[in-house]
Amino acid sequence: MVARLCGHLAPPLPGQAWTWPACVKRLRPERVSRSGLLLPREATRPRATGFWSTSVGRWYQRRSWSFARLPPVSVDPGHAAYAGQSMYTRRGLRAYDAVVYGFNFPVLWRCPKARLVELYDAHVSARHLDIGVATGLLLDQCHFPSPAPTITLMDLNANSLAVAAQRLARYAPQTHQANVLEPWGLPRASFDSVGMFNLLHCLPGTLREKAVAFECAGAALSPEGVLFGATLLGKGIEYTRLARRALAIMNRRGVMCNLDDRLEDLEAGLARVFASHEVRTVGSMVLFSAQTPV
């Protein structure tokens, strides 16, 4: 049967090894040695190092997300917002959930993922816009008030949009690539809820400058709509020594830009756009919600 399918696969002469026909060599040329032997897959696979050599890293590489077909990131490296989204590469997104929700939130920021999901459950609507989607984990685990919600994913990074959209494929979400600090290009009053998680501390500038995102959210929300999210502030918040060191490193690398962000500026920005707002701290993480844009 093998001979009929692959061509002439003659038995070896005494003292010779089995060789593979040309059709096999064309299909897997990197696995055929000079002597014609088909090498085992492990012999031709690049050796994993660092995080990817651990059991968690290997598990993430086996996930069903198709990173090979993701569109390239189209953000100009000279753009002010480039550094904040540069970590969301194909490889970075594979490790994102384990690093961010498995270590950063419970250990560094002392805020378990469950508290974020609870905030989603309390405010998410059947017409939801999510900004700064990362891998879409929180949307995937929250409970929508409708079995068929209308979800729009917005992000500057095309990799994040593709991964989150694939993860939430059961909801058939729409994707929209845009910079949150510039006009969004979305219809006015078209959403009942807007989520901004882990977004503000990655944006360039001061929190007063970032507050333009609240104005755009107010325009996109319905009259009774709600904005909610979570962020890290640089001042007025208690951090552990390890967390403060991690915050400094991330700011030095440009992944975050929040050392001058203050709680007063966050509340002032929300108060200018919304009739009511609530801000509370869980560990070092600041959770906020605001309702009824004015």
C-alpha positions as CSV (number, residue, x, y, z in Angstrom):
1,M,0.0,0.0,0.0
2,V,2.8,2.4,0.9
3,A,4.6,1.6,-2.4
4,R,1.4,2.3,-4.4
5,L,0.8,5.6,-2.7
6,C,4.3,7.0,-2.5
7,G,5.9,5.5,-5.6
8,H,8.9,3.2,-5.7
9,L,9.7,2.2,-2.1
10,A,12.0,-0.7,-2.7
11,P,13.3,-2.8,0.2
12,P,17.0,-2.0,1.1
13,L,19.9,-4.1,0.0
14,P,21.9,-5.8,2.6
15,G,23.8,-3.3,4.7
16,Q,21.7,-0.4,3.5
17,A,18.9,1.6,5.3
18,W,15.4,2.4,4.1
19,T,15.2,5.5,1.9
20,W,12.2,7.6,1.2
21,P,10.9,8.5,-2.3
22,A,11.2,11.9,-3.8
23,C,7.5,12.7,-3.1
24,V,8.2,12.4,0.7
25,K,11.3,14.5,0.4
26,R,9.4,17.2,-1.3
27,L,6.7,17.2,1.4
28,R,9.2,17.2,4.3
29,P,12.6,18.2,3.0
30,E,13.8,19.5,6.4
31,R,13.2,16.0,7.9
32,V,15.1,14.0,5.4
33,S,18.8,13.5,6.2
34,R,21.6,13.3,3.7
35,S,21.5,9.5,3.8
36,G,17.8,9.6,2.9
37,L,16.5,8.6,6.4
38,L,13.4,10.4,7.7
39,L,14.5,12.1,10.9
40,P,12.2,12.2,13.9
41,R,10.1,15.4,14.3
42,E,12.0,16.3,17.6
43,A,15.3,16.3,15.7
44,T,14.3,19.1,13.4
45,R,12.2,21.2,15.8
46,P,13.9,24.3,17.3
47,R,14.6,23.8,21.0
48,A,12.4,25.9,23.2
49,T,14.0,28.1,25.8
50,G,12.9,30.2,28.7
51,F,9.2,30.4,29.3
52,W,8.4,28.2,26.3
53,S,10.4,25.3,27.7
54,T,8.1,25.1,30.8
55,S,5.0,23.0,31.1
56,V,2.8,26.2,31.0
57,G,4.6,27.5,27.9
58,R,4.2,24.1,26.1
59,W,0.5,24.1,27.1
60,Y,0.0,27.6,25.5
61,Q,1.6,26.5,22.3
62,R,-0.9,23.7,22.0
63,R,-3.8,26.1,22.3
64,S,-6.2,26.1,19.4
65,W,-5.7,29.8,18.5
66,S,-4.3,30.1,15.0
67,F,-1.5,32.6,15.3
68,A,0.0,31.8,11.9
69,R,-2.9,33.5,10.1
70,L,-3.0,36.7,12.2
71,P,-2.6,40.0,10.3
72,P,0.6,41.9,10.9
73,V,0.5,44.9,13.3
74,S,0.1,48.0,11.3
75,V,1.1,50.6,14.0
76,D,3.9,52.9,13.0
77,P,6.8,52.4,15.4
78,G,7.1,56.2,15.6
79,H,3.5,56.5,16.9
80,A,3.2,57.7,20.5
81,A,1.0,54.7,21.4
82,Y,3.3,52.1,19.8
83,A,5.2,51.1,22.9
84,G,2.1,50.5,25.0
85,Q,0.8,47.9,22.6
86,S,4.1,46.5,21.4
87,M,4.0,43.6,23.9
88,Y,0.9,42.1,22.2
89,T,2.9,40.0,19.7
90,R,1.8,36.6,18.6
91,R,4.1,35.0,21.1
92,G,3.3,37.5,23.8
93,L,-0.5,36.8,23.5
94,R,0.1,33.1,23.9
95,A,1.6,33.8,27.4
96,Y,-0.6,36.8,28.3
97,D,-3.3,35.0,30.3
98,A,-0.8,33.0,32.4
99,V,1.5,36.0,33.1
100,V,-1.1,38.7,33.5
101,Y,-4.0,36.9,35.2
102,G,-2.0,34.1,36.7
103,F,0.8,36.2,38.3
104,N,0.6,40.0,37.8
105,F,-2.9,40.4,39.1
106,P,-2.9,38.1,42.1
107,V,0.7,38.6,43.1
108,L,1.8,42.1,42.0
109,W,-1.4,44.0,42.0
110,R,-3.2,41.9,44.7
111,C,-6.4,41.9,42.7
112,P,-7.7,38.4,41.7
113,K,-9.2,37.9,38.2
114,A,-12.5,37.1,39.8
115,R,-13.0,40.7,40.9
116,L,-12.6,41.9,37.3
117,V,-15.1,39.3,36.0
118,E,-17.5,40.5,38.8
119,L,-17.3,44.0,37.4
120,Y,-18.1,42.8,34.0
121,D,-21.1,40.8,35.3
122,A,-22.4,43.9,37.0
123,H,-22.2,46.3,34.0
124,V,-21.9,44.4,30.7
125,S,-24.8,44.8,28.4
126,A,-26.3,43.2,25.3
127,R,-24.7,46.0,23.2
128,H,-21.1,46.1,24.4
129,L,-18.0,47.8,23.2
130,D,-14.7,46.5,24.6
131,I,-11.5,48.5,24.2
132,G,-8.0,47.1,24.8
133,V,-9.2,43.5,24.4
134,A,-5.9,41.6,24.8
135,T,-6.9,37.9,24.5
136,G,-10.6,38.5,25.3
137,L,-10.4,36.3,28.5
138,L,-12.7,38.5,30.7
139,L,-15.3,38.8,28.0
140,D,-15.1,35.0,27.5
141,Q,-15.8,34.4,31.2
142,C,-18.4,37.0,32.1
143,H,-22.1,36.6,31.9
144,F,-24.0,38.6,29.3
145,P,-27.6,39.6,30.0
146,S,-28.6,38.2,26.6
147,P,-27.7,34.8,25.0
148,A,-26.8,36.6,21.7
149,P,-25.1,39.9,22.6
150,T,-23.8,42.4,20.0
151,I,-20.1,42.8,20.8
152,T,-17.6,45.2,19.2
153,L,-13.9,44.7,19.9
154,M,-11.7,47.8,19.5
155,D,-7.9,47.9,19.8
156,L,-4.9,49.5,18.2
157,N,-3.2,46.1,17.9
158,A,-4.4,43.8,15.1
159,N,-3.0,40.7,16.8
160,S,-5.2,41.3,19.9
161,L,-8.3,41.8,17.8
162,A,-7.7,38.6,15.9
163,V,-7.1,36.5,19.0
164,A,-10.0,37.9,21.0
165,A,-12.4,37.6,18.0
166,Q,-11.4,34.0,17.5
167,R,-11.9,33.3,21.2
168,L,-15.3,34.9,21.2
169,A,-16.3,33.5,17.8
170,R,-19.5,32.0,19.3
171,Y,-20.8,35.6,19.6
172,A,-19.7,36.7,16.1
173,P,-18.1,39.9,17.4
174,Q,-17.2,42.9,15.2
175,T,-13.7,44.2,15.2
176,H,-12.6,47.8,14.9
177,Q,-8.9,48.9,14.8
178,A,-8.5,52.4,16.2
179,N,-6.5,54.6,18.6
180,V,-8.6,55.3,21.7
181,L,-7.0,58.8,22.0
182,E,-8.2,59.8,18.6
183,P,-11.8,59.9,17.1
184,W,-13.1,56.3,17.2
185,G,-15.1,56.4,14.0
186,L,-18.1,54.6,15.6
187,P,-21.8,55.6,15.5
188,R,-23.0,57.8,18.3
189,A,-25.1,56.3,21.1
190,S,-24.7,52.8,19.6
191,F,-23.6,50.9,22.8
192,D,-25.1,50.4,26.2
193,S,-21.8,49.5,27.9
194,V,-18.1,50.2,27.2
195,G,-15.2,48.3,28.9
196,M,-11.7,49.7,29.4
197,F,-9.6,47.2,31.2
198,N,-5.8,47.4,31.5
199,L,-5.9,50.2,29.0
200,L,-5.4,53.7,30.6
201,H,-2.0,52.8,32.2
202,C,-0.6,51.8,28.8
203,L,-1.6,55.0,27.0
204,P,1.0,57.8,26.5
205,G,0.6,61.1,28.3
206,T,-0.9,62.2,31.6
207,L,-4.2,61.0,32.9
208,R,-5.7,64.4,32.1
209,E,-4.7,63.9,28.5
210,K,-5.9,60.3,28.5
211,A,-9.3,61.5,29.7
212,V,-10.2,62.2,26.1
213,A,-11.1,58.5,25.9
214,F,-13.9,59.2,28.4
215,E,-15.3,61.8,26.1
216,C,-15.3,59.5,23.2
217,A,-16.9,56.8,25.3
218,G,-19.6,59.2,26.4
219,A,-20.4,59.9,22.7
220,A,-20.5,56.2,21.8
221,L,-22.8,55.3,24.8
222,S,-26.6,55.5,24.9
223,P,-28.2,58.0,27.4
224,E,-28.3,55.3,30.1
225,G,-25.0,53.7,29.1
226,V,-22.2,52.8,31.5
227,L,-18.4,52.9,31.2
228,F,-16.4,50.6,33.4
229,G,-12.9,49.3,33.7
230,A,-9.7,48.9,35.7
231,T,-6.3,50.7,35.7
232,L,-3.1,51.1,37.6
233,L,-2.2,54.5,39.0
234,G,1.3,55.8,39.8
235,K,0.4,58.0,42.7
236,G,-1.9,57.7,45.7
237,I,-1.9,53.9,45.6
238,E,-0.1,51.5,47.9
239,Y,2.2,49.0,46.2
240,T,4.4,46.3,47.5
241,R,8.1,46.6,47.0
242,L,8.0,44.0,44.3
243,A,5.0,45.6,42.6
244,R,6.6,49.1,42.7
245,R,9.8,47.7,41.1
246,A,7.8,46.0,38.4
247,L,5.9,49.2,37.7
248,A,9.1,51.1,37.3
249,I,10.5,48.5,34.9
250,M,7.4,48.6,32.7
251,N,7.4,52.4,32.6
252,R,11.1,52.4,31.7
253,R,10.4,50.0,28.8
254,G,7.4,52.0,27.6
255,V,4.9,49.2,28.2
256,M,3.2,51.5,30.8
257,C,3.0,55.2,31.2
258,N,1.3,55.9,34.5
259,L,3.9,57.1,37.1
260,D,2.1,60.5,37.1
261,D,-1.4,59.2,37.0
262,R,-3.4,60.2,40.1
263,L,-6.7,59.2,41.5
264,E,-7.9,62.8,41.5
265,D,-7.4,63.1,37.8
266,L,-9.3,59.9,37.1
267,E,-12.3,61.0,39.1
268,A,-12.2,64.5,37.5
269,G,-12.1,63.0,34.0
270,L,-15.1,60.8,34.7
271,A,-17.1,63.6,36.4
272,R,-16.7,65.8,33.4
273,V,-18.4,63.3,31.1
274,F,-20.8,61.3,33.3
275,A,-23.5,62.2,35.8
276,S,-22.4,59.7,38.3
277,H,-19.3,57.5,38.9
278,E,-17.7,55.2,41.4
279,V,-14.1,54.4,42.0
280,R,-12.7,51.8,44.4
281,T,-9.4,50.1,45.0
282,V,-8.8,46.4,45.2
283,G,-5.2,45.8,46.2
284,S,-3.3,48.2,43.9
285,M,-5.8,48.0,41.1
286,V,-8.3,50.8,40.7
287,L,-11.8,49.7,39.5
288,F,-14.1,52.4,38.1
289,S,-17.6,52.7,36.6
290,A,-19.5,55.7,35.4
291,Q,-23.1,56.1,34.2
292,T,-25.3,58.4,32.1
293,P,-23.1,60.6,29.9
294,V,-24.0,64.2,30.1
